[in-house]
Amino acid sequence: MSGARWGAGFSAVGRFVAEIEAATKGGPLKPGYVLAGDELFLQERCRAAVIKAYVPPDFKDFCLSDFDLGSTPVFDILDRAQTPSLMAPFQVIFVRNVRNLYTRGAKKDEFAALGRYFQSPNPQALLVFVADFIRIPSDVRRMDMDDKSKYERLTETLGEHCGMVELARVHEDDAMRWVTATSNEAGNRMDPDAARELVDALGADMMMIAGELEKLLLYTLGRGRITLGDVETMVLGAKQRSLYELTDAISARNKVKAIALLHGLLNSSDAGEDAAIGHLYMLARTFRQMLVILEKNVRDQRAIWQALWQGFRIPPFAADDLIRQARRYKSRRDLTRALRLIARADLELRSSPPDKRLVLERLVYDLASEPKPVSPWSAAQLSFSEQ
């Protein structure tokens, strides 16, 4: 991995990890760092590196703290950082929900307190701010103007005192490179077409890719090779192709086939009905993709890659099918109705119903049914509420 040319996100993490490791051997360590970006996979790598370097397992309860600015004032967090621990020689403090420092209303007192602390920080404490309210694309030149404004504000404030670590979204090529390198390190060489299929199928979602790769490594343990067939069996078989078959039946209003396909999905899952939340997440994601396709009038595969951003894309084998399915819906209202039904089912599932399968069956039946006609007055009210 060291000889490869990595994209912005992996490179930033590599520099951060190297600095943390060097500091344990006497190198310089900043009193604080800002993990800027919503790439959870890279966040976890940074967190793991800090904990490995500064949090001995036997002292974890004494030297590792996690605070949320939504529930804990920054003054209390700084007080903890300034106060030496009686039980551990070093303190690591992760601070989440940093967005709260940049919401409406002046935070002069908060930033003044931060400035005073960093003028004379505790050398036996490390503050790590998790700024996951910013999205940094793999090509930083394409950063949204709103995110760019937030990032500039972040660098002008916390960035004056802390090291900035830009956690850009992982590009598909980097995801493939990571999959290949990780497989090789585990002693299981992954075929290039298998790596490409895995990344394409999961839309370069690194947390999902890491989880599925772990399953693949266990599935092929001792064989020394991961093939395209292994990926199709373990990742695509029930999780992707069957899902698009289900949404195809739903969009065609074929209730009988849709219910049968749902049963197939549940029966093929190792977790059975306990996988209901996961299936619901994939349904919601697919219907959101169809909403974008319909709104942007996507008609072919070339246009779909422009309409769906990285991390929200679909596997190539499903592109034409999903375009066809989306065009079966006549209006945005039909798809937002579907998303409301899914949201209601999600709420019901999280309330621990006696039968999760029944909740999903009712959802699929409703999704595959024609919407009930609404009166002109109700339609006008609905249109007003959606504006």
VENNOR-V580911 format. One line per field, one symbol per residue. ss: DSSP state (a for helix, b for strand, c for the rest). phi: phi as a letter, one per 40 degrees, with the letter a starting at -180 (. if undefined). psi: psi as a letter, one per 20 degrees, with the letter a starting at -180 (. if undefined). Layout:
ss: ???
phi: ???
psi: ???
This chain:
ss: cccccccaaaaaaaaaaaaaaaaccccccccbbbbbcccaaaaaaaaaaaaaaaccaaaaaaabbbbbcccccaaaaaaaaaccccccccbbbbbbcaaaaacccccaaaaaaaaaaaacccccbbbbbbbccccccccaaaccaaaaaaaaaaaacaaaccbbbbcccccaaaaaaaaaaaaaacccbbcaaaaaaaaaaccccaaaaaaaaaaaaaacccccbbcaaaaaaaaaaaaaaaaaaaaaaaacccaaaaaaaaaaaaaacccaaaaaaaaaaaaaaaaaaaaaaaacccccaaaaaaaccccccccaaaaaaaaaaacccccaaaaaaaaaaaaaaaaaaccccccaaaaaaaaaaaaccccccccaaaaaaaaaaac
phi: .ccccccdcccccdccccccccccbhccbccabbcchbccdcdccccccccccbbcdcbdcbbbbbbbccbbccccccccccccccbacabbbcbbfcdccbcdgcbdcccccccccccacccbabcbcccccbbbccbccbcddcccccccccccbcccbbccbcccdccdccccccdcccccccgbcbcdcccccccccbgfcccccccccdcccccbdgcgabbdccccccbcdccbccccccccccccgccccccccccccccccccfcccdccccdcccccccccccdcccfcbacccccccbccgbcbcdcbdcccccccccccaccccccccccccccccccccfccaccccccccccccccccccbcdccccccccccc
psi: hhiqoqagghggggggghhghhhijirqpqiqqonoqjnhghghggghggghhjnphijgihjpqpqpihipqhghghgghhoqpiiqiqppoporlhhhijrqqplggghggggggihmqoikqppopomjjpoorhoiijpqhghggggghghiehihhqppoomqqpqhhhggggggghgghijoppqghggggggghjkkohggggghhggghhhjpihjpprhhgghghghfhhfghghhghghghjkngghggghghgghhiphiciijggghgghgggghhghgggghjlpirhghhhhhprpijrqqhiighghggghihphrhhghhgghhgghghggghijmqhnhghghghghghhiqpqpqqqhghhgggghhi.
